[in-house]
Amino acid sequence: MTPPKIFLYLTDDTPGFNAVVALAEDGTGLASHLSSNSQWARTDIMAKKRLFDEHYPQGYELVDLIDTLPESYAENESLLHAIHLNRTYQAPNDSPE
C-alpha cells in the first residue's frame, strides 16, 4: 500500500513574496507560509513538519513541487484531486439551532 501524499507547492511566486502551502491528499490544508524566496519557502514550511506527522502518523510521501512552475500543476492529477477536495470541504455546522 502506498503512503498518503502531502504536497508542498507555491500559490504565489511573485519575487519576494512566495506563498507556500502544505496540502494533504485528503484535501486537508496542513500549513502555509509567506517567504522571501523558494528556498526559504521550503525551509519555512518544513519547520511545520510536526503538523504533517500528526495528520499522517503512520507515514506519508512528501511531494515537493516548490521548484515546479505553477502552470505545470495541472499535469499532477493527485495534486488537483487534493485541491478539489480542499475546495469542496465543508466544516460541520456547530452553531445551535
Buried (B, 14 or more C-beta within 10 A) or exposed (E): EEEBBBBBBBEEBEEEEBBBBBBBBBBBEBBBBEBEEBEBBBEBBBEEBEBBEEBBEEEBEEBEBBEBEEEEBEEBEEBEBBBEBBEEEEEEEEEEE
